[in-house]
Amino acid sequence: MNSRPDDRLLAQAAPVDTEHSADKPAEQPLASREPQATKKPQSFGRLALTIGVPLLLVVLGAIVYVTGGRDVSTEDAYVKQDVIRIMPQVSGQIVAVGVQENETVHQGDLLFAIDAAPYRNAVDEAKAALASARLGVEKLKAAYRKAQAQRGTAGDVLAIAQAQQKRLAYLANLGAVTQAALDDSNLTLQSDQGALKSAEQDIASAAAALAGNPNIPTNEHPDVMAAQARLDAAEFDLSHTRLTAPATGVVTQVDSLQEGQYVTSGTTVLALVRSGSTRFEANYKETDLTNMRVGQSARVMVDAYPDEKLKGTVESIGAGTGSAFALIPAQNATGNWVKVVQRLPVRIALEDAHTLPSLRVGMSVTATVDTGHSRGLPGFVSGVLETLGLSGLFDGPANGPSGARR
C-alpha cells in the first residue's frame, strides 16, 4: 500500500539495456555540457600566446639590434676649458691685489701689483747708461777727426823733411855741408815718416771704434744699441710689475695671494679660466671609433644639469691613447700580457655656447655621438642571404660597419 502503482508501471515499461549501458556514458545535463564546447578555443588562444609573444619579442629584438648601434655613448667625459696659469715675469713683493676668488674679470683688469721701486731705479740707471754711450760715440767721432788732423800735419812735416834731406844730400856731394848735418837730416826724415805712420794707425783705430764707419749714426753704434737694449729690458720689467688679465674669464686660487707676499718669476700665482672656451672631452673605447668621424653630431648631458640637452659636433679625435703619451709608457712585451680595451680622447665642440648653463672645468658629462651607421645583419646571416641572392633586400645607406667599408 506504500508504493504507488504509477511508479511500478513506469519501471516495468522502461526496460534497461544492460548490454550497452556499461559502454555508453551517462548523459550529462545541458548545463554541464556547455563548458566543454568552449575548451578547444581556449586551448588554441593559450597556445597562440605561448608561441606568438616570444616570437614577437624575438622579432622586435632582432629589429632593434639590426637597426640600432648608430649612437655610441660614454660616461667617461668631462667639461674642458682653457686654463691660463698666471706667472709673474719679475720677482718682488706684492703691494696690491685687485681680484677676489672666483671673480669674473675682463681682459686688461688688474690682478695684482708688485713693488715697482727697484725696477724704476733700474730704468733710470739704464737711461743714464744710454746717454753715456751716446756721449762716448760722440767722443770717438771727435777722436777720429783729431787723428785725421794729426795725419795731415804729419804728412806736411814729412814733406818738408824729405825736401830738406834732398838739399843736404846734394850739398854734401859738393862738400858744402858736413856729413853730420846730412845724418841729422836723415834722422829727422825717419822720425817724420814714423809720425805719419802713427797718425795713420790712430785714424784706423778711431774708425774701428766707430764700427768701421766714421759716419755711423749715433743710435746705430753697438755701444748705444746695447745700452738701449738694457733700457728696454728695464722698462719691460717695470711694465710687468702690474699683472693684468690676459683674457676674460674667472680667476681662481686667489686666496693664496696676499699683500706683502714675495713672489718669484716663473712661479704660478693664480689661474684664470678663459670664457668662451668650453668644450667636452669624451674618452671613447677604441671599439666605438669604427664609424666615428669629425663633424658628426653629438648630444651631451651634464650630470649637474640633467634637464639640459646640449648639442655638439665632433671636433677632433685624439692622435693616440693616454698610455701612449704617458711619461713612462706601459711595456707590453711580457709573458703575462692581458689585452685591455684602450680609450682615446674625442673633443666635442658646442654648437651654441651662448645658451650654456654655468659649467665648470672637470664636470662629469655623458656624451653620445650619432655615427650614422647601424649594426646591420650579423655576418653569418648576411652570408646566407648572399647565398640565396637576397642580400640586396637589406642594403641601405646605413648598414653597419660593412656598409661603411663599401
Buried (B, 14 or more C-beta within 10 A) or exposed (E): EEEEEEEEEEEEEEEEEEEEEEEEEEEEEEEEEEEEEEEEEEEEEEEEEEEEEEEEEEEEEEEEBBBEBBEBBBEBBBBBBBEBEBBBEBBBEBBEBBBEEEEEBEEEBBBBBBBBEBBBEBBEEBBEBBEEBBEBBEEBBEBBEBBBEBBEEBBEBBEEBBEBBEEBEEBBEEEEBEEEEBEBBBEBBEEBBEBBEEBBEBBEBBBEBBBEEBEBEBEEBEBBEEBBEBBEEBBEBBEBBBBBBEBBBBBBBBEEBEEEEEBEEEEEBBBBBBBEBBBBBBBBEEEBBEBBEEEBBBBBBBEBBEEEEBEBBBBEBBEEBEEEEEEEEEEEEEEEEEEEEBBBBBBBBBEEBEEBEEBBBEBEBBBBBBBBBBBBBEEEBBEEBEEEEEBEEBEEEBBBBEBBEE
